[in-house]
Amino acid sequence: MNSTGQPQPYLILGEWGSGFLNELSANEYRWAIDSDFLHAYYSGGFNDGPDLTASFDGSNIITMKEFGYAFGEFERNLFIGNLPVQPWSPDSCGPQ
């Protein structure tokens, strides 16, 4: 529930970020951060704070954008232990 008692999506991203999601379009939200994460922006000279948005692709993937540029995709219930030991094929890298 938000400050007016209305239901509103709330995003918690790890230990560093949390805040309400304000709808911009059908699957995109502006993230109104209310955690200590804001201090990193203000100390770096971003006086207006971050412009972070979250786009939902289905119900399991969130794409985070900062000032309109994607900086990460987060998948629900994905843990390091679920990933393969070698996440690339041996010939996928260029010559050394």
Backbone as CSV, one residue per row, in Angstrom:
resi,resn,N_x,N_y,N_z,CA_x,CA_y,CA_z,C_x,C_y,C_z
1,MET,0.838,-1.184,0.000,0.000,0.000,0.000,0.886,1.252,0.000
2,ASN,0.489,2.213,-0.797,1.241,3.462,-0.815,0.776,4.378,0.322
3,SER,1.268,5.605,0.328,0.975,6.505,1.449,-0.504,6.892,1.540
4,THR,-1.250,6.731,0.445,-2.677,7.047,0.484,-3.532,5.810,0.756
5,GLY,-2.872,4.670,1.002,-3.593,3.441,1.305,-4.050,2.657,0.086
6,GLN,-3.612,3.077,-1.108,-3.983,2.381,-2.340,-2.949,1.314,-2.678
7,PRO,-3.383,0.182,-3.253,-2.408,-0.822,-3.685,-1.566,-0.288,-4.844
8,GLN,-0.263,-0.490,-4.772,0.651,-0.027,-5.810,1.853,-0.966,-5.828
9,PRO,2.360,-1.331,-7.024,3.529,-2.213,-7.082,4.724,-1.598,-6.364
10,TYR,5.476,-2.440,-5.659,6.656,-2.011,-4.921,7.790,-2.951,-5.295
11,LEU,8.897,-2.416,-5.768,10.021,-3.221,-6.238,11.149,-3.194,-5.226
12,ILE,11.613,-4.371,-4.842,12.797,-4.506,-3.989,13.830,-5.246,-4.820
13,LEU,14.961,-4.597,-5.081,16.009,-5.166,-5.909,17.241,-5.393,-5.058
14,GLY,17.400,-6.611,-4.594,18.542,-6.957,-3.754,18.550,-6.170,-2.460
15,GLU,19.729,-5.759,-2.048,19.897,-5.036,-0.793,19.892,-3.529,-0.985
16,TRP,20.087,-3.060,-2.210,20.367,-1.645,-2.400,19.203,-0.796,-2.854
17,GLY,18.205,-1.374,-3.442,17.167,-0.514,-3.991,15.762,-0.990,-3.709
18,SER,14.910,-0.050,-3.361,13.496,-0.357,-3.177,12.691,0.912,-3.403
19,GLY,11.449,0.726,-3.843,10.583,1.873,-4.047,9.340,1.500,-4.836
20,PHE,8.385,2.410,-4.844,7.137,2.198,-5.572,7.359,2.346,-7.073
21,LEU,6.549,1.636,-7.870,6.566,1.734,-9.321,5.367,2.558,-9.771
22,ASN,5.630,3.650,-10.478,4.579,4.519,-10.999,4.403,4.218,-12.483
23,GLU,3.202,3.828,-12.897,2.949,3.367,-14.258,3.133,4.478,-15.288
24,LEU,3.922,4.177,-16.337,4.113,5.078,-17.469,3.317,4.592,-18.675
25,SER,3.293,3.265,-18.880,2.544,2.647,-19.968,2.159,1.243,-19.513
26,ALA,1.646,0.433,-20.435,1.127,-0.891,-20.071,2.154,-1.783,-19.382
27,ASN,3.421,-1.710,-19.757,4.420,-2.569,-19.127,5.674,-1.820,-18.683
28,GLU,5.595,-0.502,-18.560,6.755,0.276,-18.137,6.388,1.183,-16.969
29,TYR,7.286,1.213,-15.993,7.061,1.952,-14.755,8.279,2.785,-14.415
30,ARG,8.068,3.957,-13.840,9.162,4.746,-13.272,9.321,4.304,-11.829
31,TRP,10.559,4.071,-11.445,10.872,3.553,-10.117,11.151,4.719,-9.184
32,ALA,10.281,4.955,-8.220,10.447,6.024,-7.231,11.174,5.438,-6.020
33,ILE,12.482,5.511,-6.052,13.316,4.864,-5.034,13.171,5.576,-3.699
34,ASP,13.019,4.778,-2.650,12.913,5.344,-1.303,13.936,4.735,-0.349
35,SER,15.048,4.255,-0.918,16.078,3.614,-0.092,17.367,4.429,-0.134
36,ASP,18.389,3.962,0.558,19.672,4.660,0.621,20.393,4.713,-0.722
37,PHE,19.909,3.991,-1.721,20.514,4.011,-3.048,20.595,5.438,-3.598
38,LEU,19.672,6.283,-3.222,19.670,7.662,-3.709,20.929,8.426,-3.322
39,HIS,21.532,8.090,-2.200,22.726,8.803,-1.741,23.860,8.700,-2.756
40,ALA,23.954,7.577,-3.456,25.000,7.409,-4.462,24.830,8.417,-5.588
41,TYR,23.607,8.704,-5.967,23.360,9.678,-7.024,23.620,11.100,-6.552
42,TYR,23.100,11.442,-5.404,23.272,12.802,-4.909,24.743,13.103,-4.651
43,SER,25.513,12.144,-4.158,26.936,12.373,-3.899,27.728,12.487,-5.193
44,GLY,27.181,11.948,-6.299,27.852,12.044,-7.592,27.446,13.268,-8.398
45,GLY,26.626,14.131,-7.841,26.248,15.363,-8.511,24.939,15.299,-9.279
46,PHE,24.229,14.178,-9.228,22.927,14.081,-9.891,21.875,14.633,-8.935
47,ASN,21.636,15.911,-9.007,20.775,16.572,-8.034,19.314,16.173,-8.126
48,ASP,18.881,15.699,-9.287,17.495,15.282,-9.441,17.289,13.811,-9.095
49,GLY,18.353,13.121,-8.764,18.246,11.690,-8.496,18.201,10.918,-9.794
50,PRO,18.116,9.611,-9.702,18.143,8.779,-10.897,16.810,8.795,-11.634
51,ASP,16.880,8.581,-12.937,15.675,8.376,-13.736,15.667,6.899,-14.110
52,LEU,15.136,6.087,-13.231,15.137,4.641,-13.425,13.753,4.159,-13.796
53,THR,13.691,3.311,-14.826,12.427,2.706,-15.218,12.588,1.199,-15.239
54,ALA,11.481,0.511,-15.096,11.447,-0.948,-15.136,10.422,-1.369,-16.173
55,SER,10.845,-2.229,-17.108,9.947,-2.776,-18.113,9.788,-4.261,-17.848
56,PHE,8.564,-4.729,-17.922,8.274,-6.133,-17.662,8.026,-6.859,-18.973
57,ASP,8.783,-7.928,-19.205,8.605,-8.780,-20.378,7.999,-10.087,-19.874
58,GLY,6.687,-10.188,-19.933,6.040,-11.329,-19.303,6.049,-11.112,-17.803
59,SER,6.042,-12.176,-17.054,6.013,-12.028,-15.602,7.324,-12.413,-14.943
60,ASN,8.324,-12.832,-15.711,9.552,-13.327,-15.096,10.795,-12.490,-15.349
61,ILE,10.759,-11.544,-16.277,11.951,-10.757,-16.606,11.646,-9.264,-16.467
62,ILE,12.530,-8.577,-15.762,12.445,-7.124,-15.618,13.686,-6.535,-16.284
63,THR,13.499,-5.564,-17.176,14.618,-4.832,-17.767,14.672,-3.472,-17.085
64,MET,15.810,-3.167,-16.486,15.991,-1.897,-15.803,16.706,-0.929,-16.739
65,LYS,16.243,0.324,-16.758,16.854,1.360,-17.576,17.189,2.560,-16.701
66,GLU,18.323,3.171,-17.018,18.750,4.383,-16.335,18.886,5.472,-17.385
67,PHE,18.145,6.557,-17.242,18.116,7.635,-18.226,17.834,7.093,-19.626
68,GLY,16.979,6.053,-19.721,16.556,5.497,-20.997,17.425,4.385,-21.555
69,TYR,18.556,4.078,-20.916,19.467,3.047,-21.413,19.401,1.816,-20.510
70,ALA,19.207,0.651,-21.126,19.120,-0.592,-20.358,20.451,-0.879,-19.669
71,PHE,20.394,-1.230,-18.392,21.614,-1.598,-17.673,21.538,-2.983,-17.071
72,GLY,20.431,-3.669,-17.223,20.374,-5.028,-16.705,19.022,-5.668,-16.878
73,GLU,19.066,-6.978,-17.047,17.853,-7.778,-17.049,17.906,-8.683,-15.837
74,PHE,16.814,-8.761,-15.141,16.741,-9.569,-13.940,15.625,-10.583,-14.113
75,GLU,15.958,-11.845,-13.883,14.983,-12.919,-14.040,14.581,-13.446,-12.674
76,ARG,13.292,-13.604,-12.491,12.755,-14.085,-11.226,13.283,-15.494,-10.918
77,ASN,13.668,-15.702,-9.676,14.122,-17.006,-9.168,15.324,-17.576,-9.904
78,LEU,16.177,-16.734,-10.476,17.406,-17.198,-11.105,18.538,-17.016,-10.103
79,PHE,19.213,-18.104,-9.800,20.301,-18.088,-8.822,21.578,-18.579,-9.481
80,ILE,22.719,-18.197,-8.960,23.997,-18.621,-9.520,24.078,-20.147,-9.576
81,GLY,23.552,-20.812,-8.575,23.575,-22.275,-8.558,22.774,-22.912,-9.686
82,ASN,21.851,-22.158,-10.300,21.047,-22.682,-11.409,21.756,-22.557,-12.752
83,LEU,22.813,-21.753,-12.819,23.501,-21.527,-14.081,24.509,-22.636,-14.354
84,PRO,24.809,-22.898,-15.629,25.808,-23.925,-15.948,27.182,-23.515,-15.439
85,VAL,28.044,-24.493,-15.172,29.385,-24.213,-14.672,30.171,-23.404,-15.693
86,GLN,30.062,-23.761,-16.969,30.728,-23.034,-18.044,29.638,-22.436,-18.929
87,PRO,29.265,-21.163,-18.719,28.118,-20.577,-19.416,28.393,-20.171,-20.864
88,TRP,29.502,-20.591,-21.453,29.795,-20.293,-22.845,30.339,-21.554,-23.500
89,SER,30.307,-21.583,-24.805,30.883,-22.740,-25.490,32.355,-22.461,-25.729
90,PRO,33.197,-23.488,-25.721,34.654,-23.279,-25.816,35.097,-22.487,-27.038
91,ASP,34.411,-22.573,-28.159,34.831,-21.869,-29.374,34.117,-20.540,-29.579
92,SER,33.424,-20.043,-28.577,32.631,-18.828,-28.757,33.459,-17.546,-28.622
93,CYS,34.683,-17.640,-28.083,35.531,-16.461,-27.900,36.505,-16.350,-29.067
94,GLY,36.951,-15.131,-29.323,37.911,-14.888,-30.402,39.299,-15.396,-30.051
95,PRO,40.234,-15.282,-30.982,41.610,-15.743,-30.716,42.249,-14.918,-29.600
96,GLN,43.104,-15.548,-28.855,43.785,-14.885,-27.732,44.930,-14.040,-28.194
